[in-house]
């Protein structure tokens, strides 16, 4: 039970940390796509949403990667 509680706390902390950063990445991507190219707004929104999802999932998986004790030699 303690292991499950730690996973829930860890996942909640990871989501609170990485969600704002992924939204910022999506906003930056949207601005760059809409300013630098002449792509329609709908496609720019889809591209920025996919970027935000990619950044969030990568960061979330990174948070649950190898444990710190595996890095100690």
SULZIDA-V450598 format. One record per pair of residues at least 12 apart in sequence whose C-alpha atoms are under 10 Angstrom apart, sorted by the first residue. I is the first residue (numbers start at 1). J is the second residue. D is the distance in whole Angstrom. If there is no record, write none. Layout:
# SULZIDA-V450598
i: (I/I)
j: (J/J)
d: (D/D)
This chain:
# SULZIDA-V450598
i: (7/10/10/11/11/11/13/14/14/14/14/14/14/14/15/15/15/15/15/17/17/17/18/18/18/18/18/18/18/19/19/19/19/19/19/19/20/20/21/21/21/21/22/22/22/22/22/22/22/22/22/22/22/23/23/23/23/23/23/23/24/24/24/25/25/25/25/25/25/25/25/26/26/26/26/26/26/26/26/26/26/26/26/26/27/27/27/27/27/28/28/28/29/29/29/29/29/29/29/29/30/30/30/30/30/30/30/30/31/31/31/32/32/33/33/33)
j: (64/63/64/60/63/64/63/56/59/60/61/62/63/64/56/57/59/60/63/56/59/60/55/56/57/58/59/60/63/52/53/55/56/57/59/60/52/56/52/55/56/59/48/49/51/52/53/54/55/56/57/58/59/48/49/51/52/53/55/56/48/52/55/48/49/51/52/53/54/55/56/44/45/46/47/48/49/50/51/52/53/54/55/56/45/48/49/51/52/48/51/52/44/45/47/48/49/50/51/52/43/44/45/46/47/48/49/51/44/45/48/44/48/45/47/48)
d: (9/8/9/8/8/8/10/10/8/6/9/10/7/9/8/10/9/7/10/10/9/9/8/6/9/10/6/7/9/9/9/9/6/9/9/9/10/9/8/8/8/9/10/9/8/5/7/8/5/5/9/10/9/9/8/9/6/9/9/8/10/8/10/8/9/7/6/10/10/7/9/10/9/10/8/5/6/8/6/5/8/10/9/10/9/7/9/9/8/8/10/10/8/9/8/5/9/10/7/9/9/6/6/9/7/5/8/9/8/10/9/9/9/9/8/8)
